[in-house]
Amino acid sequence: MRTPAVAFALLIVLGQTTCSFGTNIARGGQVTQSSLYGNAVPERAIDGNHASIWSAGSCTHTQNDHKPWWRLDLLKMYKINTVTITNRKDCCHQRLNGAEIRIGNSLNDNGNANPRCAVISSIGAGTSETFVCNGMEGRYINIVIPGRKEYLTLCEVEVTGQPSGTNIANIARGGQVTQSSLYGNAVPERAIDGNHASMWSAGSCTHTQNDHKPWWRLDLLEIYKINTVTITNRKDCCHQRLDGAEIRIGNSLNDNGNANPRCAVISSIGAGTSETFVCNGMEGRYINIVIPGRKEYLTLCEVEVTGQPSGTKIANIARGGQVTQSSLYGNAVPERAIDGNHASMWSAGSCTHTQNDHKPWWRLDLLEIYKINTVTITNRKDCCHQRLDGAEIRIGNSLNDNGNANPRCAVISSIGAGTSETFVCNGMEGRYINIVIPGRKEYLTLCEVEVTGQPSGTKIANIARGGQVTQSSLYGNAVPERAIDGNHASMWSAGSCTHTQNDHKPWWRLDLLKMYKINTVTITNRKDCCHQRLDGAEIHIGNSLNDNGNANPRCAVISSIGAGTSETFVCNGMEGRYINIVIPGRKEYLTLCEVEVSGTESDDLPEYSCN
């Protein structure tokens, strides 16, 4: 005959008992559920009332959800011993069959992705069943019915365990912060100093000016799945200022990060109190607190964030770009700055280097327009780190002055030897990113340049499409307009490639009808035959029609373009109305399958002779 102790031990081994033990730590928690049926709120499951008849008003109830769930937040981490569940008596007890108990610290999938303590095979009508979790650690306890549509009803949930001694990490402490403006010395760093003091005199609360749409932003430096954001409000004055503020989370710096998805709207936070907002694993690097739609002062006495790294890397969009620089010192090519190697010793062969130029520059072409969040620069370690002092980061779509005339994101005051510094560009739009040292002769060395951002959705305008074209002669019906029809088809049979006769010095000319500063010319070559015919062709740009426009200044010589491929030639803001492609010095057929041009209207008017 088994003793009671032996029987209880056996139930422990089996993972369930029919009695609970220890303090019920669920009573001090906060609860939510997947949906609400009537007024059967999730708090009913932790009200201390075991009544299991629906009419008693002590059982929770969701809608008929797919994968319905109920979640308990213990507010700190516990080692969970047992979870005891009381089932409904008067109806439908089988609904709980197959439900799972999940325990952990993540709010991914609303907490349902945490490790599993137990599967509930069944709980009798109106009875309580205890499940042993053997000290599993977690802040959140979920009861979820996976894999089907169902109503979830719980008449009581009791939990035993003890604090784990592990603190839930406040990931805000390691971040970087900024805000819309500064009132006095109430810097944004005060909100992540670990001090919950909420009296202004304590010097631990942030403060902006009376801004329209004031904001505060935390940069976590990598992408996290955010569980919670906890905000402590000011106590001695003006707590209502936070009413209506929003918490935004995401990876964009458009509108200073305030355009990211919304986690929560703050209806109100009591004077000197802290309020926690659940963000259910929203992914993002940036957390903004913003007061939209009005002028207001924004004050935060503490912001705490919990979450876990998402495993999603922040894409370095520089890696797919093309680079050039003002000159070359030795073999220190501009590509070294986007090779993914942060080595900062010259001997490692991973740093760029120009000659001692006046106004030296380095340029990255992202090949499409991006909204740029950040630019991170790694400086040389073994020598001369001060050379970068005063350099500027320029972003835009123009190649005027080699791109150095684009709008400025930042001035680099200094970057320590061998260190990396990140500059925030707040969604500035551009295809080109320049780093330039203005106003003096200097060597420019960059050991790595990393860029984050997202495509702007703005297409780079092909200004060729609105022009007029002609060519030296016509072969069949292969008219010059084919090169600006927007069709990249490169097989002759597709009828989209131009063709001249076998001319001496054949040419094709585009008239843009007004003067432009030309950034790039992209040419698509024929695929099925004779791609080498374009070898040695030249691109000329200017305002003259002398020699049919072929006497204008030269942008580039085409050494070769692969069969059926497209090649882009950078013209650095050369000014002109006419763009010619000409094969000088020999008899040849000239065939172009597409010509695309990017640039900006010139402010200058061309000078025309009256002769």
LINNORGI-V137194 format. One record per residue. N is the residue number from 0. SS is DSSP state (A for helix, B for strand, O for the rest). PHI is phi in whole degrees, -180 to 180 (none if undefined). OMEGA is omega as a letter, one per 20 degrees, with the letter a starting at -180 (NA if undefined). Layout:
# LINNORGI-V137194
n | ss | phi | omega
N | SS | PHI | OMEGA
N | SS | PHI | OMEGA
This chain:
# LINNORGI-V137194
n | ss | phi | omega
0 | O | none | a
1 | O | -75 | r
2 | O | -81 | r
3 | A | -56 | a
4 | A | -64 | a
5 | A | -65 | r
6 | A | -62 | r
7 | A | -64 | r
8 | A | -61 | r
9 | A | -63 | r
10 | A | -64 | r
11 | A | -60 | a
12 | A | -61 | a
13 | A | -74 | r
14 | O | 91 | r
15 | B | -153 | r
16 | B | -138 | r
17 | O | -111 | r
18 | O | -144 | r
19 | O | -113 | r
20 | O | -149 | r
21 | O | 87 | r
22 | O | -65 | r
23 | O | -85 | a
24 | A | -78 | r
25 | A | -65 | a
26 | A | -61 | a
27 | A | -95 | a
28 | O | -92 | r
29 | B | -121 | a
30 | B | -130 | r
31 | B | -151 | r
32 | B | -150 | a
33 | O | -66 | r
34 | O | -164 | a
35 | O | -127 | r
36 | O | -103 | a
37 | O | 59 | r
38 | O | -109 | a
39 | O | -83 | a
40 | O | -69 | a
41 | A | -65 | r
42 | A | -63 | a
43 | A | -57 | a
44 | A | -76 | r
45 | A | -127 | a
46 | O | -91 | r
47 | O | 79 | a
48 | O | -108 | a
49 | O | -90 | a
50 | O | -56 | a
51 | O | -119 | r
52 | O | -93 | a
53 | A | -54 | a
54 | A | -65 | r
55 | A | -74 | r
56 | O | 72 | a
57 | O | -123 | r
58 | O | -113 | r
59 | O | -75 | r
60 | O | -164 | r
61 | O | -98 | r
62 | O | -71 | r
63 | O | -80 | a
64 | B | -86 | r
65 | B | -79 | a
66 | O | 59 | a
67 | O | -68 | a
68 | B | -147 | r
69 | B | -133 | a
70 | B | -133 | r
71 | B | -109 | r
72 | B | -105 | a
73 | B | -82 | r
74 | B | 75 | r
75 | B | -153 | a
76 | B | -81 | r
77 | B | -126 | r
78 | B | -93 | a
79 | B | -88 | r
80 | B | -86 | a
81 | B | -141 | r
82 | B | -128 | a
83 | B | -113 | a
84 | B | -121 | r
85 | B | -104 | a
86 | O | -95 | r
87 | O | -69 | a
88 | O | -99 | a
89 | O | -84 | a
90 | O | -165 | q
91 | O | 67 | a
92 | A | -61 | a
93 | A | -71 | r
94 | A | -58 | a
95 | A | -79 | a
96 | O | -58 | r
97 | O | 89 | r
98 | O | -64 | a
99 | B | -123 | r
100 | B | -106 | a
101 | B | -118 | a
102 | B | -135 | r
103 | B | 172 | a
104 | O | -115 | a
105 | O | -100 | r
106 | O | -108 | r
107 | A | -59 | a
108 | A | 51 | r
109 | A | 60 | a
110 | A | 95 | a
111 | O | -78 | r
112 | O | -91 | r
113 | O | -68 | a
114 | B | -59 | a
115 | B | -92 | r
116 | B | -85 | a
117 | B | -158 | r
118 | B | -107 | a
119 | O | -87 | r
120 | O | -69 | r
121 | O | -167 | r
122 | O | -132 | a
123 | O | -60 | a
124 | O | -59 | r
125 | O | 73 | a
126 | O | -106 | r
127 | B | -115 | r
128 | B | -131 | a
129 | B | -107 | a
130 | B | -116 | a
131 | B | -94 | a
132 | B | -110 | r
133 | B | 54 | r
134 | B | 77 | r
135 | B | -57 | a
136 | B | -95 | r
137 | B | 175 | r
138 | B | -94 | a
139 | B | -111 | r
140 | B | -122 | r
141 | B | -112 | r
142 | B | -118 | a
143 | B | -137 | r
144 | O | -106 | a
145 | O | -84 | r
146 | O | 82 | r
147 | O | -156 | r
148 | B | -83 | a
149 | B | -165 | r
150 | O | -89 | r
151 | O | -113 | r
152 | O | -126 | r
153 | O | -131 | a
154 | O | -92 | r
155 | B | -167 | r
156 | B | -129 | r
157 | B | -122 | a
158 | B | -132 | r
159 | B | -119 | r
160 | B | 168 | a
161 | B | -137 | r
162 | B | -54 | a
163 | O | -78 | a
164 | O | 82 | r
165 | O | -90 | r
166 | O | -81 | r
167 | O | -74 | a
168 | O | -63 | r
169 | O | -90 | a
170 | A | -73 | r
171 | A | -66 | a
172 | A | -61 | a
173 | A | -95 | a
174 | O | -93 | r
175 | B | -120 | a
176 | B | -131 | r
177 | B | -151 | r
178 | B | -151 | a
179 | O | -67 | r
180 | O | -164 | a
181 | O | -128 | r
182 | O | -103 | a
183 | O | 58 | r
184 | O | -109 | a
185 | O | -83 | a
186 | O | -68 | a
187 | A | -65 | r
188 | A | -62 | a
189 | A | -59 | a
190 | A | -77 | r
191 | A | -127 | a
192 | O | -90 | r
193 | O | 80 | a
194 | O | -108 | a
195 | O | -88 | r
196 | O | -56 | a
197 | O | -118 | r
198 | O | -91 | a
199 | A | -56 | a
200 | A | -64 | a
201 | A | -75 | r
202 | O | 72 | a
203 | O | -122 | r
204 | O | -113 | r
205 | O | -76 | r
206 | O | -164 | r
207 | O | -99 | r
208 | O | -71 | r
209 | O | -79 | a
210 | B | -86 | r
211 | B | -80 | a
212 | O | 60 | a
213 | O | -67 | a
214 | B | -146 | r
215 | B | -133 | a
216 | B | -132 | r
217 | B | -108 | r
218 | B | -105 | a
219 | B | -81 | r
220 | B | 76 | r
221 | B | -149 | a
222 | B | -82 | r
223 | B | -120 | r
224 | B | -92 | a
225 | B | -89 | r
226 | B | -85 | a
227 | B | -141 | r
228 | B | -126 | a
229 | B | -113 | a
230 | B | -119 | r
231 | B | -103 | a
232 | O | -95 | r
233 | O | -68 | a
234 | O | -99 | a
235 | O | -83 | a
236 | O | -164 | q
237 | O | 67 | a
238 | A | -62 | a
239 | A | -71 | r
240 | A | -58 | a
241 | A | -78 | a
242 | O | -59 | r
243 | O | 88 | r
244 | O | -64 | a
245 | B | -122 | r
246 | B | -105 | a
247 | B | -118 | a
248 | B | -136 | r
249 | B | 172 | a
250 | O | -113 | a
251 | O | -101 | r
252 | O | -108 | r
253 | A | -59 | a
254 | A | 52 | r
255 | A | 60 | a
256 | A | 97 | a
257 | O | -78 | r
258 | O | -92 | r
259 | O | -68 | r
260 | B | -57 | a
261 | B | -92 | r
262 | B | -85 | a
263 | B | -159 | r
264 | B | -107 | a
265 | O | -87 | r
266 | O | -70 | r
267 | O | -168 | r
268 | O | -131 | a
269 | O | -58 | r
270 | O | -58 | r
271 | O | 73 | a
272 | O | -105 | r
273 | B | -115 | r
274 | B | -130 | a
275 | B | -106 | r
276 | B | -115 | a
277 | B | -92 | a
278 | B | -111 | r
279 | B | 54 | r
280 | B | 76 | r
281 | B | -56 | a
282 | B | -94 | r
283 | B | 176 | r
284 | B | -94 | a
285 | B | -111 | r
286 | B | -122 | r
287 | B | -112 | r
288 | B | -118 | a
289 | B | -137 | r
290 | O | -105 | a
291 | O | -83 | r
292 | O | 81 | r
293 | O | -156 | r
294 | B | -83 | a
295 | B | -164 | r
296 | O | -88 | r
297 | O | -111 | r
298 | O | -127 | r
299 | O | -132 | a
300 | O | -92 | r
301 | B | -166 | r
302 | B | -127 | r
303 | B | -122 | a
304 | B | -132 | r
305 | B | -119 | r
306 | B | 169 | r
307 | B | -138 | r
308 | B | -54 | a
309 | O | -80 | a
310 | O | 83 | r
311 | O | -87 | r
312 | O | -81 | r
313 | O | -77 | a
314 | O | -65 | r
315 | O | -91 | a
316 | A | -73 | r
317 | A | -66 | a
318 | A | -61 | a
319 | A | -96 | a
320 | O | -93 | r
321 | B | -120 | a
322 | B | -131 | r
323 | B | -150 | r
324 | B | -150 | a
325 | O | -67 | r
326 | O | -165 | a
327 | O | -127 | r
328 | O | -103 | a
329 | O | 58 | r
330 | O | -109 | a
331 | O | -83 | a
332 | O | -68 | a
333 | A | -65 | r
334 | A | -61 | r
335 | A | -59 | a
336 | A | -76 | r
337 | A | -126 | a
338 | O | -91 | r
339 | O | 79 | a
340 | O | -108 | a
341 | O | -89 | r
342 | O | -55 | a
343 | O | -119 | r
344 | O | -91 | a
345 | A | -55 | a
346 | A | -64 | a
347 | A | -76 | r
348 | O | 71 | a
349 | O | -123 | r
350 | O | -113 | r
351 | O | -76 | r
352 | O | -164 | r
353 | O | -98 | r
354 | O | -70 | r
355 | O | -79 | a
356 | B | -85 | r
357 | B | -80 | a
358 | O | 59 | a
359 | O | -68 | a
360 | B | -146 | r
361 | B | -134 | a
362 | B | -133 | r
363 | B | -109 | r
364 | B | -106 | a
365 | B | -81 | r
366 | B | 75 | r
367 | B | -149 | a
368 | B | -83 | r
369 | B | -121 | r
370 | B | -93 | a
371 | B | -89 | r
372 | B | -85 | a
373 | B | -141 | r
374 | B | -127 | a
375 | B | -114 | a
376 | B | -119 | r
377 | B | -104 | a
378 | O | -95 | r
379 | O | -68 | a
380 | O | -99 | a
381 | O | -84 | a
382 | O | -164 | q
383 | O | 67 | a
384 | A | -62 | a
385 | A | -71 | r
386 | A | -58 | a
387 | A | -79 | a
388 | O | -58 | r
389 | O | 88 | r
390 | O | -64 | a
391 | B | -123 | r
392 | B | -106 | a
393 | B | -119 | a
394 | B | -135 | r
395 | B | 173 | a
396 | O | -114 | a
397 | O | -101 | r
398 | O | -107 | r
399 | A | -58 | a
400 | A | 52 | r
401 | A | 60 | a
402 | A | 97 | a
403 | O | -78 | r
404 | O | -92 | r
405 | O | -67 | a
406 | B | -58 | a
407 | B | -92 | r
408 | B | -85 | a
409 | B | -159 | r
410 | B | -107 | a
411 | O | -87 | r
412 | O | -69 | r
413 | O | -167 | r
414 | O | -130 | a
415 | O | -59 | a
416 | O | -58 | r
417 | O | 75 | a
418 | O | -106 | r
419 | B | -115 | r
420 | B | -131 | a
421 | B | -106 | r
422 | B | -116 | a
423 | B | -93 | a
424 | B | -110 | r
425 | B | 54 | r
426 | B | 76 | r
427 | B | -56 | a
428 | B | -94 | r
429 | B | 177 | r
430 | B | -93 | a
431 | B | -111 | r
432 | B | -122 | r
433 | B | -111 | r
434 | B | -119 | a
435 | B | -136 | r
436 | O | -106 | a
437 | O | -83 | r
438 | O | 81 | r
439 | O | -157 | r
440 | B | -82 | a
441 | B | -164 | r
442 | O | -89 | r
443 | O | -112 | r
444 | O | -127 | r
445 | O | -131 | a
446 | O | -93 | r
447 | B | -166 | r
448 | B | -128 | r
449 | B | -121 | a
450 | B | -133 | r
451 | B | -118 | r
452 | B | 169 | a
453 | B | -138 | r
454 | B | -54 | a
455 | O | -81 | a
456 | O | 83 | r
457 | O | -87 | r
458 | O | -80 | r
459 | O | -75 | a
460 | O | -65 | r
461 | O | -92 | a
462 | A | -74 | r
463 | A | -66 | a
464 | A | -61 | a
465 | A | -95 | a
466 | O | -92 | r
467 | B | -120 | a
468 | B | -130 | r
469 | B | -151 | r
470 | B | -151 | a
471 | O | -68 | r
472 | O | -164 | a
473 | O | -128 | r
474 | O | -103 | a
475 | O | 59 | r
476 | O | -107 | a
477 | O | -83 | a
478 | O | -69 | a
479 | A | -66 | r
480 | A | -63 | r
481 | A | -58 | a
482 | A | -77 | r
483 | A | -128 | a
484 | O | -91 | r
485 | O | 80 | a
486 | O | -107 | a
487 | O | -89 | a
488 | O | -55 | a
489 | O | -119 | r
490 | O | -90 | a
491 | A | -55 | a
492 | A | -65 | a
493 | A | -76 | r
494 | O | 70 | a
495 | O | -123 | r
496 | O | -113 | r
497 | O | -75 | r
498 | O | -165 | r
499 | O | -98 | r
500 | O | -70 | r
501 | O | -80 | a
502 | B | -85 | r
503 | B | -80 | a
504 | O | 58 | a
505 | O | -69 | a
506 | B | -146 | r
507 | B | -135 | a
508 | B | -132 | r
509 | B | -110 | r
510 | B | -105 | a
511 | B | -81 | r
512 | B | 74 | r
513 | B | -153 | a
514 | B | -80 | r
515 | B | -128 | r
516 | B | -94 | a
517 | B | -88 | r
518 | B | -85 | a
519 | B | -141 | r
520 | B | -126 | a
521 | B | -114 | a
522 | B | -120 | r
523 | B | -104 | a
524 | O | -94 | r
525 | O | -68 | a
526 | O | -99 | a
527 | O | -84 | a
528 | O | -165 | q
529 | O | 66 | a
530 | A | -62 | a
531 | A | -72 | r
532 | A | -59 | a
533 | A | -78 | a
534 | O | -58 | r
535 | O | 89 | r
536 | O | -63 | a
537 | B | -126 | r
538 | B | -107 | r
539 | B | -119 | a
540 | B | -135 | r
541 | B | 172 | a
542 | O | -115 | a
543 | O | -98 | r
544 | O | -107 | r
545 | A | -57 | a
546 | A | 52 | r
547 | A | 61 | a
548 | A | 97 | a
549 | O | -77 | r
550 | O | -91 | r
551 | O | -67 | a
552 | B | -57 | a
553 | B | -92 | r
554 | B | -85 | a
555 | B | -159 | r
556 | B | -107 | a
557 | O | -88 | r
558 | O | -68 | r
559 | O | -167 | r
560 | O | -131 | a
561 | O | -59 | a
562 | O | -59 | r
563 | O | 74 | a
564 | O | -106 | r
565 | B | -115 | r
566 | B | -131 | a
567 | B | -106 | r
568 | B | -116 | a
569 | B | -93 | a
570 | B | -110 | r
571 | B | 55 | r
572 | B | 78 | r
573 | B | -57 | a
574 | B | -96 | r
575 | B | 175 | r
576 | B | -95 | a
577 | B | -112 | r
578 | B | -123 | r
579 | B | -112 | r
580 | B | -119 | a
581 | B | -138 | r
582 | O | -106 | a
583 | O | -83 | r
584 | O | 82 | r
585 | O | -158 | r
586 | B | -83 | a
587 | B | -165 | r
588 | O | -87 | r
589 | O | -112 | r
590 | O | -128 | r
591 | O | -131 | a
592 | O | -93 | r
593 | B | -165 | r
594 | B | -128 | r
595 | B | -122 | a
596 | B | -131 | r
597 | B | -119 | a
598 | B | 173 | a
599 | B | -129 | a
600 | B | -60 | r
601 | O | -84 | r
602 | O | -81 | a
603 | O | -87 | r
604 | O | -102 | r
605 | O | -69 | r
606 | O | -98 | r
607 | O | -113 | r
608 | O | -78 | r
609 | O | -88 | a
610 | O | -80 | NA
